[in-house]
Amino acid sequence: MSALFPRRDRFELPDGVVYLDGNSLGPLPLGVAERAMATIRDEWGGELIRAWNSAGWMDAPRRVGDKLAPIIGAPAGSVVVGDTLSIKVVQAVAAGCRLRPGRTTVLSDTGNFPSDLYVTRSLLDQLDGEHRLLTVDPEQVADHLDDEVAVLLLTEVDYRTGRRHDMAALTEAAHAVGAIVVWDLAHSAGAVPLDVAGCGVDLAVGCTYKYLNGGPGAPAFIHVRPDLVDEVEPLLAGWLGHAAPFAMESTYRPGAGIERLRVGTPPVVQMAMLDHALDLWVDTDVAALHAASIELSEQLIAEVGRRCPQLTLVSPKDPDGRGSHVSFAAPMAEQIMQALIDRDVIGDVRPPSLLRFGITPLYLDAGDITAAVDALADIFETDAQHDPKYAAARAVT
Ligand SMILES: *Cc1c(COP(=O)(O)O)cnc(C)c1O
């Protein structure tokens, strides 16, 4: 294990909990609660509306975007934060379609997250009746790239299996047929090394409450390649994406550069929380973090293989083909997970019957992985998953 990790003292984590769900909701970083309270009491309470200027509320989406940019390998000035990821997917796909008039296909894969597919389909339904969403097997994406494709929309790391696409190769293949590429980095940012600039990615989006630990409801981000951004005609052309919001002009003029992807009023308290949470990345090398994640993931896979034959690995065996979570299939996955959570080992489940474990070396070590497998083995030994108290599924899994 790398000497750099874990850094559990940077988080407020309950004692005794093994938290294997940081891929879905990162834990509370130290100091975020104080920062939120200062924003509420000192800025909102003390400054009132003056805080839009005096506390930098209005500039926060861009300033926090600049702080996030290095984590995805994007240059300063190319990322803005706001809204939710589902909204940012709509904006990115709409921008891509407008950049490629005459092309009618948005290509994605069946492993993509439901919201990305739902919002894209609903967007295309509103267009001209010509556009269609084509979803193919993740392994067959490259075979379906042709000159009909306006936008290739992919999530790099599959939310269920952890399968990771080859971003450089697929971006290059999409560009070879003249398509725009939109990468969703929801399960990548803060988990795996990213180089959106080096890959020439056109647009990228992601959320900040998973590996970036921004907190529940934290705003999303969008990146546009700097040489492309002035051509983007934003869908959801809100007043804060206007070139001069407070001129209150009767018609929309897009703001400079990435600013045009803003929509309306930013969530100021969440923005401050995210700003503070991102301080962690100033001295965190994502490549080293990913290497530590591979080490812990290999340990989990090996120990489960040895001690819990009831579980079947569904994540890729090759660490290079994986993000930073590991999933296993098992009958009664939901009941097993409820029994695990009762043992203070927190992961989650996804259909069809997958147990999912986020591997986050910022606050996990080899002892935590062993403790998680101990709990799993204990469940199978005692047949705890059949306990009637686990019969009812939870609303949020
Ligand atoms: C988590 C996730 C989302 C969630 O979108 P929200 O608008 O933040 O609820 C969307 N897409 C992907 C790929 C995700 O992993």
The ligand as an SDF file (V2000), in Angstrom:
LIG
                    3D

 15 15  0  0  0  0  0  0  0  0999 V2000
  -24.6730    9.5780  -10.8780 C   0  0  0  0  0  0  0  0  0  0  0  0
  -24.9390    9.7400  -12.3500 C   0  0  0  0  0  0  0  0  0  0  0  0
  -25.9390   10.6040  -12.8270 C   0  0  0  0  0  0  0  0  0  0  0  0
  -26.8550   11.3420  -11.8870 C   0  0  0  0  0  0  0  0  0  0  0  0
  -27.3310   12.5370  -12.4490 O   0  0  0  0  0  0  0  0  0  0  0  0
  -27.9210   13.6670  -11.4890 P   0  0  0  0  0  0  0  0  0  0  0  0
  -28.5290   14.6530  -12.4020 O   0  0  0  0  0  0  0  0  0  0  0  0
  -26.7710   14.2130  -10.6930 O   0  0  0  0  0  0  0  0  0  0  0  0
  -28.9230   13.0320  -10.5760 O   0  0  0  0  0  0  0  0  0  0  0  0
  -26.0730   10.7530  -14.2000 C   0  0  0  0  0  0  0  0  0  0  0  0
  -25.2710   10.0940  -15.0630 N   0  0  0  0  0  0  0  0  0  0  0  0
  -24.3070    9.2410  -14.6390 C   0  0  0  0  0  0  0  0  0  0  0  0
  -23.4540    8.5280  -15.6270 C   0  0  0  0  0  0  0  0  0  0  0  0
  -24.1390    9.0270  -13.2810 C   0  0  0  0  0  0  0  0  0  0  0  0
  -23.2070    8.1580  -12.8490 O   0  0  0  0  0  0  0  0  0  0  0  0
  1  2  1  0
  2  3  1  0
  2 14  2  0
  3  4  1  0
  3 10  2  0
  4  5  1  0
  5  6  1  0
  6  7  2  0
  6  8  1  0
  6  9  1  0
 10 11  1  0
 11 12  2  0
 12 13  1  0
 12 14  1  0
 14 15  1  0
M  END
$$$$
